[in-house]
Amino acid sequence: GNKLTSLPPLAGAGSLSLLDAAQNSLAGIPTLPRGIATVRLGGNCLEAVSKENLSGMVAVTELDISQNRIASLPPQSPALLSSLTILRASDNWIASLDFLTGGG
């Protein structure tokens, strides 16, 4: 990895299909292009994933947020991640999987 603490908004990078920013020091998720399919953010310093973060991930099929400090995901996650087939969220602080069924 590198030592990145942030990324610029990437919404304008329309042809980007994979973002691998794993093993950095990222504290937040940048704005992503709507067509992005794979997002790898494992091994960072993420403490939260918001509804706003997920709203730009409608085409994401693989999301890796493992090895962070995330305690929960928004209850809207299933609807916002409707294309998701692979979720890696191990080694976080998640105490409940209620978000998978739309619960809080």
PyMOL commands that set and color helices and strands:
alter all, ss='L'
color gray80, all
select helices_A, chain A and resi 51-55+77-80+98-101
alter helices_A, ss='H'
color red, helices_A
select strands_A, chain A and resi 18-20+38-40+62-64+86-88
alter strands_A, ss='S'
color yellow, strands_A
deselect
rebuild
show_as cartoon
